[in-house]
């Protein structure tokens, strides 16, 4: 497994170098692409570990970082400042318009500049991997599962595995903000119930320096069905200036970048990286393409770019806005809602959001992943999900009467 990851890192590095030679006119550099951390350093991290003192890299032999001039200074709020002295070499020259792009920095500035030297000041947080979840227990009597808190976790991703009446193992995904999850829909109803839990990062700037470890099973060990081969960091890329065509180009160190990504300014700025998760807001957009509709428009105006909208196939779908994967709730119309997990992957099946249960269409019938409302048959039982837009649209009724007078019990089953 380690050899596989190492090969991927080495191949990725070779591709970066091949693509990183900047355009030059009379040896004048249009751009300088840097990274605050090497792929090998991120690869070597283990669950629960973090690093601060890293090895910044340059993407071209037209410029180099003078190692002896690199300093890392602790500032408030856990922020670290890297001061990088970058020298042109091999006949190349910097100009007042040379753009600087730093992968792994959320804010940069250029303190001094000459034709042969630039001093770049970059801000970042420590790079870390969340710890693996331990102490997972299923309490059959209490109809819940619980586990030990993980330092730095903002929430927990949970996969509930269960065997239905025909013996087929199924699963449902949930996100919870506590160290427990209710299993009243599963305990005593199915012969087999097991959970897999992973500590999840948040969506703030510091969380972009955090990778998530593997799902751990209540029965012990790693969930091999969802094994993490290479840790997925969502590091930002900050830029200073622009290319002659008005874009920021693509920093070759950034595995999630698309052309034109990043934010620029004439001074320091908080860079944003295309391809990174962003939090979805209510009614985030319209005119998208339904994942299960075979690429047919769902109506409304066209997507703002060729890279925006639904991307994927089968069970794996993402929604891009501005080239970035949306995470969290995605509302396309008042009646069309989806949930995208922390990596941007669309969820399907049962979904528990802090105790409120939803059913995200598990069937590939033209609306895969869409939040269902009204009466729904699922796994042989009838449920009712709120059809009213009263702040709880799509929520499963429990211990209450449906609009037409039927009773939904504690498990949501309509009698």
ABEGO torsion letter per residue (X at the ends): XAAAAAAAAAAAAAAAAAAABBBBBGGBBABBBBBABBAAAAAABBBGBBBABBBBBBABAABBBBAAABBBBBBBGGBBBBBBBBBBBGGBBBBAABBBBBBGBABBBBABBBAABBBBBBBBBBBBBBBBBBGBBBBAAAGBBBBBBBBGBABBBBBBBBBBAAGBBBBBBBBBABABBBAAAABGABABBBBBBBBBBBABAAAAABBBBBBBBAAEEBBAAABBABBBBBBBBBBBEBBAAGBAEBBAABAABBBGBEBBBABBBBBBBBGBBBBBBBGAEBGBBBAAAGGBBAEEBBBABAABEBBEBEABBBBBBGGBBBBEBBBABAABBBBBBAAGBBBBEBBBBGGBBBBBBABBAGABGBBBBEBBBBGGBBBBBBABBAGABGBBBBGBBBAAGBBBBAAGBBX
